[in-house]
């Protein structure tokens, strides 16, 4: 379609259609990978966007500490500055786009921009997860828009969908694969039978994982996105402190293998569920049945399955990161603000809607219920297996299937791996049973427990 | 979450928050299944929506020829009328929701509402596919909004995503499973090895298919949705006449079986592709590799895979029909109009954006290129298979794999089924080759040709 666009650009330039349109000035904070993508998109699509939204979006200023490096896009050097305040305080800048990341200077600048009466677009999940309440309140007081589509799901318009498309739904549950690094590692462990550490090292070498991978593999990045989704869905600020977070660090290859034999893939899921007047937010590795649509989300792709009480199950899938996908969502947000500005002002409740009622209670992890995959190294002696199942039963955990596994790589002289799938059980009961099993001396090492998605 | 909503409703009623809000009046044309769902949703969620969008959405009038039957919702009898004009001309009605369907009276009433300065929400794909240009032009002239999210994909917010979320993207391609009836039939044929006619009859008995199933199984319903998606993506009205439409009527069980053996599922796909300055719109049964995410879309579910030049592949999945999913999308549209109204007026280009440049050229079917699955009943005589492959080769169609099939159900004394997968070929070349093969006398019956999704 690129030639259509080029034809069209020539056409519109000839016709001078953009000339009489209202201009919306954009100022960029952070000229990194995504920033350069946004600049390129705004340049390439300026006339097309003008026609689609009825306003001419003009990039006015870019601030970054480094204004020398080549980003693969051509910009007028006069719009570059190392002073963020020059962007925020430029009267020709209507929309400030924050792509710095983190909660230090990014927070200061977003607050400054809102105070200066500028609408803000941000892709900063950590900032919103940790300081969303403060930021959304300020945006409301300043009567400006704040859009944050790219903070969750990169190129997937999940924030827009929750805020607008599903506005009439009570959200029953959301299950999200929200971290491409983890999904890439899990996909390779499964497809190639490689151990976690090897895949992580390769992913780091290939640039798919950070040199300090903790934010990704320990689940915190997923948790940041989960609390943003939960806040959007349930109408109150869900603090990070209530999210139970478990990552994929050290996941054993044999569990990936056993899960696969049982017809499951292991995915790192953000799980957000409303039940009664309780909301549960957690991040954990989870067994997903192979014929579930989330099981087909491979490699660096992300997806969110949202169950609304009206829509039933819906799913949104795409690239959760990367220069162009993220830029696409940032540009969509800028266009929304531009449309609002030419229509007369900010639209109501663009941030997280705070309902005036009491927020629902957060369900504690120990109360949460699920089916479980358990893998234990059980002492290879008569009665061990019986002891193990008896203890589970005494805690009200019933077993759907249990099997003793063999295989040179998992067997030593004294212990044999045993895999059990439980019926739905309370996490607290599972934990109590495992504590007793540990104390009983019939198992070696730490038992492995992974939830099963139903 | 329902109890949260109820608590919240009580809370808000106590606080009287809705009292001072601007009211947006809704008038409904058509009180059928979806209409009743919209009424129920607006009733159940009135306070929640008020809080989320900052306006109180009030159902003012409902018109239907039948205002006696029980729809399972309670409405004040005074708002019911058999006269559509009473809805359209009621000064308290700001938004007219058309849920009558078809292109007769529905068209007249939509045009009347737009002329009367009312914004319109419609779920009517046939109306927009056939008269979209006229309707969108009138909406623009009347300076009102027209929203049509539920015309494609039921509860899936695909129209919103194309119009807003992906606004900065040039759309490379869209592949859609857009008809739940067809997908249900194909899923059962595959899972249970049943013949087409049996599954259709059962689907009719179960209410999943109409007594006159042609609109669904001959692909026209999918085509209506395809031209709406194509128009949204490419910025000009794509007429139904340019869509090449092939349905699933009479699809043979053995082709479903052979496809499955080769690692494919057969799906009825809407295929929309932009290449150079050409656009292709077609509907046809298509082989989809089992590990493709579209292959996991089973039963009555719909999905659209959209490839944007910035986002890359994205996918939207959910229920494509039904009372509550469709009502969810209609309510989302009503809320958008309400937000626009309190912000000051209609938003630019809510219909299909018409770019001022020349529309792209429509690519004719014969020029389209694809890999193909071919199944022919070849004369069981030495040289027949060679003859068949030679003819294909002479038309520039090269074969990736060919195999002779056996099986009591497909074999008779003289002919054996042969399945070939081709490399990418032009449709016109395939057709010419098949014509020559037919004339050569080496095959019995009609050759079967199904495209393969790459």
HADDOCK unambig.tbl for C-alpha pairs under 7 A between the chains (distance, minus, plus):
assign (segid A and resid 1 and name CA) (segid B and resid 170 and name CA) 6.14 0.50 0.50
assign (segid A and resid 1 and name CA) (segid B and resid 171 and name CA) 6.96 0.50 0.50
assign (segid A and resid 1 and name CA) (segid B and resid 172 and name CA) 6.43 0.50 0.50
assign (segid A and resid 1 and name CA) (segid B and resid 274 and name CA) 5.38 0.50 0.50
assign (segid A and resid 1 and name CA) (segid B and resid 275 and name CA) 5.51 0.50 0.50
assign (segid A and resid 1 and name CA) (segid B and resid 276 and name CA) 5.47 0.50 0.50
assign (segid A and resid 1 and name CA) (segid B and resid 277 and name CA) 6.19 0.50 0.50
assign (segid A and resid 2 and name CA) (segid B and resid 276 and name CA) 6.84 0.50 0.50
assign (segid A and resid 3 and name CA) (segid B and resid 276 and name CA) 5.75 0.50 0.50
assign (segid A and resid 3 and name CA) (segid B and resid 277 and name CA) 5.98 0.50 0.50
assign (segid A and resid 4 and name CA) (segid B and resid 277 and name CA) 5.39 0.50 0.50
assign (segid A and resid 4 and name CA) (segid B and resid 360 and name CA) 6.83 0.50 0.50
assign (segid A and resid 8 and name CA) (segid B and resid 357 and name CA) 5.30 0.50 0.50
assign (segid A and resid 11 and name CA) (segid B and resid 357 and name CA) 6.00 0.50 0.50
assign (segid A and resid 45 and name CA) (segid B and resid 168 and name CA) 6.59 0.50 0.50
assign (segid A and resid 49 and name CA) (segid B and resid 168 and name CA) 6.71 0.50 0.50
assign (segid A and resid 51 and name CA) (segid B and resid 355 and name CA) 6.85 0.50 0.50
assign (segid A and resid 52 and name CA) (segid B and resid 349 and name CA) 6.28 0.50 0.50
assign (segid A and resid 52 and name CA) (segid B and resid 353 and name CA) 6.16 0.50 0.50
assign (segid A and resid 53 and name CA) (segid B and resid 348 and name CA) 5.67 0.50 0.50
assign (segid A and resid 53 and name CA) (segid B and resid 349 and name CA) 6.43 0.50 0.50
assign (segid A and resid 54 and name CA) (segid B and resid 348 and name CA) 6.08 0.50 0.50
assign (segid A and resid 155 and name CA) (segid B and resid 311 and name CA) 5.29 0.50 0.50
assign (segid A and resid 156 and name CA) (segid B and resid 314 and name CA) 6.82 0.50 0.50
assign (segid A and resid 157 and name CA) (segid B and resid 161 and name CA) 6.96 0.50 0.50
assign (segid A and resid 157 and name CA) (segid B and resid 165 and name CA) 5.77 0.50 0.50
assign (segid A and resid 161 and name CA) (segid B and resid 157 and name CA) 6.96 0.50 0.50
assign (segid A and resid 164 and name CA) (segid B and resid 332 and name CA) 6.19 0.50 0.50
assign (segid A and resid 165 and name CA) (segid B and resid 157 and name CA) 5.77 0.50 0.50
assign (segid A and resid 165 and name CA) (segid B and resid 329 and name CA) 6.41 0.50 0.50
assign (segid A and resid 165 and name CA) (segid B and resid 332 and name CA) 5.17 0.50 0.50
assign (segid A and resid 166 and name CA) (segid B and resid 328 and name CA) 6.62 0.50 0.50
assign (segid A and resid 166 and name CA) (segid B and resid 332 and name CA) 6.42 0.50 0.50
assign (segid A and resid 167 and name CA) (segid B and resid 332 and name CA) 5.86 0.50 0.50
assign (segid A and resid 168 and name CA) (segid B and resid 45 and name CA) 6.60 0.50 0.50
assign (segid A and resid 168 and name CA) (segid B and resid 49 and name CA) 6.72 0.50 0.50
assign (segid A and resid 168 and name CA) (segid B and resid 328 and name CA) 5.99 0.50 0.50
assign (segid A and resid 168 and name CA) (segid B and resid 331 and name CA) 6.25 0.50 0.50
assign (segid A and resid 168 and name CA) (segid B and resid 332 and name CA) 6.42 0.50 0.50
assign (segid A and resid 169 and name CA) (segid B and resid 328 and name CA) 6.84 0.50 0.50
assign (segid A and resid 170 and name CA) (segid B and resid 1 and name CA) 6.14 0.50 0.50
assign (segid A and resid 170 and name CA) (segid B and resid 2 and name CA) 6.96 0.50 0.50
assign (segid A and resid 171 and name CA) (segid B and resid 1 and name CA) 6.99 0.50 0.50
assign (segid A and resid 172 and name CA) (segid B and resid 1 and name CA) 6.42 0.50 0.50
assign (segid A and resid 274 and name CA) (segid B and resid 1 and name CA) 5.39 0.50 0.50
assign (segid A and resid 275 and name CA) (segid B and resid 1 and name CA) 5.49 0.50 0.50
assign (segid A and resid 276 and name CA) (segid B and resid 1 and name CA) 5.45 0.50 0.50
assign (segid A and resid 276 and name CA) (segid B and resid 2 and name CA) 6.89 0.50 0.50
assign (segid A and resid 276 and name CA) (segid B and resid 3 and name CA) 5.77 0.50 0.50
assign (segid A and resid 277 and name CA) (segid B and resid 1 and name CA) 6.17 0.50 0.50
assign (segid A and resid 277 and name CA) (segid B and resid 3 and name CA) 6.03 0.50 0.50
assign (segid A and resid 277 and name CA) (segid B and resid 4 and name CA) 5.39 0.50 0.50
assign (segid A and resid 293 and name CA) (segid B and resid 296 and name CA) 5.81 0.50 0.50
assign (segid A and resid 296 and name CA) (segid B and resid 293 and name CA) 5.80 0.50 0.50
assign (segid A and resid 310 and name CA) (segid B and resid 324 and name CA) 4.80 0.50 0.50
assign (segid A and resid 310 and name CA) (segid B and resid 325 and name CA) 5.29 0.50 0.50
assign (segid A and resid 310 and name CA) (segid B and resid 328 and name CA) 5.82 0.50 0.50
assign (segid A and resid 311 and name CA) (segid B and resid 155 and name CA) 5.27 0.50 0.50
assign (segid A and resid 311 and name CA) (segid B and resid 319 and name CA) 6.94 0.50 0.50
assign (segid A and resid 311 and name CA) (segid B and resid 324 and name CA) 6.16 0.50 0.50
assign (segid A and resid 311 and name CA) (segid B and resid 325 and name CA) 3.98 0.50 0.50
assign (segid A and resid 311 and name CA) (segid B and resid 328 and name CA) 6.17 0.50 0.50
assign (segid A and resid 312 and name CA) (segid B and resid 325 and name CA) 6.87 0.50 0.50
assign (segid A and resid 313 and name CA) (segid B and resid 318 and name CA) 5.82 0.50 0.50
assign (segid A and resid 314 and name CA) (segid B and resid 156 and name CA) 6.83 0.50 0.50
assign (segid A and resid 314 and name CA) (segid B and resid 317 and name CA) 5.24 0.50 0.50
assign (segid A and resid 314 and name CA) (segid B and resid 318 and name CA) 4.15 0.50 0.50
assign (segid A and resid 315 and name CA) (segid B and resid 316 and name CA) 5.71 0.50 0.50
assign (segid A and resid 315 and name CA) (segid B and resid 317 and name CA) 4.77 0.50 0.50
assign (segid A and resid 315 and name CA) (segid B and resid 318 and name CA) 6.34 0.50 0.50
assign (segid A and resid 316 and name CA) (segid B and resid 315 and name CA) 5.71 0.50 0.50
assign (segid A and resid 316 and name CA) (segid B and resid 316 and name CA) 4.84 0.50 0.50
assign (segid A and resid 316 and name CA) (segid B and resid 317 and name CA) 6.50 0.50 0.50
assign (segid A and resid 317 and name CA) (segid B and resid 314 and name CA) 5.26 0.50 0.50
assign (segid A and resid 317 and name CA) (segid B and resid 315 and name CA) 4.77 0.50 0.50
assign (segid A and resid 317 and name CA) (segid B and resid 316 and name CA) 6.51 0.50 0.50
assign (segid A and resid 318 and name CA) (segid B and resid 313 and name CA) 5.82 0.50 0.50
assign (segid A and resid 318 and name CA) (segid B and resid 314 and name CA) 4.14 0.50 0.50
assign (segid A and resid 318 and name CA) (segid B and resid 315 and name CA) 6.32 0.50 0.50
assign (segid A and resid 319 and name CA) (segid B and resid 311 and name CA) 6.96 0.50 0.50
assign (segid A and resid 324 and name CA) (segid B and resid 310 and name CA) 4.79 0.50 0.50
assign (segid A and resid 324 and name CA) (segid B and resid 311 and name CA) 6.17 0.50 0.50
assign (segid A and resid 325 and name CA) (segid B and resid 310 and name CA) 5.30 0.50 0.50
assign (segid A and resid 325 and name CA) (segid B and resid 311 and name CA) 3.99 0.50 0.50
assign (segid A and resid 325 and name CA) (segid B and resid 312 and name CA) 6.89 0.50 0.50
assign (segid A and resid 328 and name CA) (segid B and resid 166 and name CA) 6.64 0.50 0.50
assign (segid A and resid 328 and name CA) (segid B and resid 168 and name CA) 5.99 0.50 0.50
assign (segid A and resid 328 and name CA) (segid B and resid 169 and name CA) 6.84 0.50 0.50
assign (segid A and resid 328 and name CA) (segid B and resid 310 and name CA) 5.83 0.50 0.50
assign (segid A and resid 328 and name CA) (segid B and resid 311 and name CA) 6.18 0.50 0.50
assign (segid A and resid 329 and name CA) (segid B and resid 165 and name CA) 6.42 0.50 0.50
assign (segid A and resid 331 and name CA) (segid B and resid 168 and name CA) 6.25 0.50 0.50
assign (segid A and resid 332 and name CA) (segid B and resid 164 and name CA) 6.19 0.50 0.50
assign (segid A and resid 332 and name CA) (segid B and resid 165 and name CA) 5.18 0.50 0.50
assign (segid A and resid 332 and name CA) (segid B and resid 166 and name CA) 6.42 0.50 0.50
assign (segid A and resid 332 and name CA) (segid B and resid 167 and name CA) 5.86 0.50 0.50
assign (segid A and resid 332 and name CA) (segid B and resid 168 and name CA) 6.41 0.50 0.50
assign (segid A and resid 339 and name CA) (segid B and resid 347 and name CA) 6.65 0.50 0.50
assign (segid A and resid 343 and name CA) (segid B and resid 343 and name CA) 6.32 0.50 0.50
assign (segid A and resid 343 and name CA) (segid B and resid 344 and name CA) 5.76 0.50 0.50
assign (segid A and resid 343 and name CA) (segid B and resid 345 and name CA) 6.25 0.50 0.50
assign (segid A and resid 343 and name CA) (segid B and resid 347 and name CA) 6.32 0.50 0.50
assign (segid A and resid 344 and name CA) (segid B and resid 343 and name CA) 5.80 0.50 0.50
assign (segid A and resid 344 and name CA) (segid B and resid 344 and name CA) 5.66 0.50 0.50
assign (segid A and resid 345 and name CA) (segid B and resid 343 and name CA) 6.24 0.50 0.50
assign (segid A and resid 347 and name CA) (segid B and resid 339 and name CA) 6.62 0.50 0.50
assign (segid A and resid 347 and name CA) (segid B and resid 343 and name CA) 6.27 0.50 0.50
assign (segid A and resid 348 and name CA) (segid B and resid 53 and name CA) 5.68 0.50 0.50
assign (segid A and resid 348 and name CA) (segid B and resid 54 and name CA) 6.09 0.50 0.50
assign (segid A and resid 349 and name CA) (segid B and resid 52 and name CA) 6.30 0.50 0.50
assign (segid A and resid 349 and name CA) (segid B and resid 53 and name CA) 6.43 0.50 0.50
assign (segid A and resid 353 and name CA) (segid B and resid 52 and name CA) 6.18 0.50 0.50
assign (segid A and resid 355 and name CA) (segid B and resid 51 and name CA) 6.85 0.50 0.50
assign (segid A and resid 357 and name CA) (segid B and resid 8 and name CA) 5.33 0.50 0.50
assign (segid A and resid 357 and name CA) (segid B and resid 11 and name CA) 5.97 0.50 0.50
assign (segid A and resid 360 and name CA) (segid B and resid 4 and name CA) 6.87 0.50 0.50
